[in-house]
Amino acid sequence: MSPPGLRFLAAALGLAGVLSAAGPAAAVLPPQAYLDARREAPLHLQMSVQKVKPRPADQACRVEGRVLRVFRGEARPGERIMVDAPCRFPDAAPMPGPVLWFQPGDIRKGQVLEGFFEGPAGRPAIARSQLFVVSRESAEPHCGLQDYACR
């Protein structure tokens, strides 16, 4: 093999090694895992955003609001709700993995969020990052159980 061919082979093998080593750490979960989280979450609701408090130390944005619609679970419309949404701040290093990150400005007062949750109704945890800004409150969910889209 010629020297340029050897250099190409060495570069290709090196790249393959780096990608295989980084693969598990950088991988997101397959779409089915997120759909499973939606199906298995005991709470599915829409909420109005009343307050957002960035928490860079926790890599989160604390979102406070009121329950608008309950599609499944133990919550009531009008009830106060507080969730910690995963937020990636400009000075933080990229965080590869299965978390779907918000930028701090993505969630604002007056918006409607739809999500799938676990834990107590007033302070639930987001089930596998399944929290989304949706266009408006609706009688039917924007986020389904069969495909990843939220309409």
C-alpha positions in Angstrom: 0.0 0.0 0.0 1.3 3.5 -0.8 2.0 6.0 1.9 -1.1 8.1 1.1 -3.2 4.9 1.2 -1.7 4.0 4.6 -2.4 7.5 6.0 -6.0 7.2 4.8 -6.4 3.8 6.4 -4.9 5.0 9.7 -7.1 8.1 9.7 -10.2 6.0 9.0 -9.3 3.5 11.8 -8.6 6.3 14.2 -11.9 8.0 13.4 -13.8 4.7 13.8 -12.2 4.2 17.2 -13.1 7.7 18.3 -16.7 7.3 17.1 -17.1 3.9 18.7 -15.8 5.2 22.0 -18.0 8.4 21.9 -21.0 6.6 20.6 -22.6 5.3 23.9 -21.9 8.6 25.7 -23.3 10.8 22.9 -26.2 8.6 21.9 -29.8 9.7 22.2 -32.3 7.1 22.8 -34.2 5.5 20.0 -37.6 7.2 19.3 -39.4 4.2 20.7 -38.0 4.9 24.2 -39.5 8.3 24.2 -42.9 7.0 23.0 -42.7 4.3 25.7 -42.2 7.1 28.3 -45.3 8.8 27.0 -47.4 5.7 27.2 -46.1 4.8 30.7 -46.2 8.2 32.3 -49.0 8.4 34.8 -49.7 12.1 34.1 -50.3 13.8 30.7 -51.4 17.4 30.8 -51.2 20.9 29.4 -50.2 23.8 31.6 -50.0 27.6 31.3 -46.6 29.2 32.0 -46.8 31.9 34.7 -43.2 32.2 35.7 -39.8 30.9 34.5 -36.8 31.0 36.8 -33.4 30.0 35.2 -31.3 27.9 37.5 -27.9 27.6 35.8 -26.3 25.7 38.7 -29.0 22.9 38.3 -29.0 23.1 34.5 -32.7 23.7 34.7 -35.4 26.3 34.3 -38.0 26.1 37.0 -41.4 26.6 35.4 -44.4 27.6 37.5 -47.9 27.6 36.2 -51.4 26.3 36.3 -52.9 23.0 34.9 -55.1 23.7 31.9 -56.1 20.2 30.6 -55.6 16.8 32.0 -55.5 13.9 29.5 -54.4 11.2 32.0 -53.7 11.2 35.7 -54.3 12.8 39.0 -54.4 16.5 38.5 -57.1 19.1 38.2 -57.5 22.2 35.9 -56.5 25.3 37.8 -54.2 23.5 40.1 -50.7 25.0 40.6 -47.9 23.1 39.0 -44.1 23.5 39.1 -41.6 21.5 37.0 -37.9 21.7 36.4 -37.3 21.7 32.6 -33.7 20.8 31.5 -32.1 24.0 30.2 -28.7 24.3 28.7 -27.1 27.7 29.4 -24.6 29.4 27.0 -21.6 29.0 29.3 -22.3 25.2 29.9 -20.5 22.6 27.9 -22.7 20.6 25.5 -24.3 17.6 27.3 -24.6 14.6 25.0 -27.1 12.0 26.0 -30.8 11.2 26.1 -32.0 14.5 27.6 -33.8 16.9 25.2 -32.6 20.3 26.3 -34.3 23.7 26.2 -32.5 27.0 25.8 -33.4 29.3 28.7 -35.5 31.6 26.4 -37.5 28.8 24.8 -40.0 28.8 27.7 -41.7 32.1 28.4 -44.6 33.4 30.5 -47.9 33.0 28.6 -47.0 29.9 26.7 -48.7 26.6 26.9 -46.7 23.5 27.6 -47.8 19.9 27.1 -46.0 17.1 28.9 -45.8 13.6 30.3 -44.9 13.4 34.0 -44.2 11.1 36.9 -44.5 11.8 40.6 -46.8 14.1 42.6 -49.2 16.3 40.6 -48.1 19.6 42.0 -44.4 19.0 41.5 -44.0 16.2 38.9 -40.8 15.1 37.2 -40.8 15.2 33.4 -40.9 11.7 31.9 -37.8 11.2 29.7 -37.8 14.8 28.5 -41.3 14.7 27.1 -42.2 18.4 27.6 -43.1 20.6 24.7 -44.2 24.2 23.9 -47.4 23.9 22.0 -49.4 26.4 20.0 -52.4 26.7 22.4 -54.6 24.9 24.9 -56.7 22.2 23.3 -59.4 19.7 24.1 -57.3 17.0 22.5 -53.6 16.4 23.1 -51.1 17.9 20.7 -48.6 15.2 21.5 -49.7 11.6 20.7 -48.6 8.2 21.6 -48.0 6.8 18.1 -45.4 9.2 16.7 -42.9 11.6 18.1 -44.5 14.8 16.7 -46.5 17.3 18.7 -49.0 19.0 16.4 
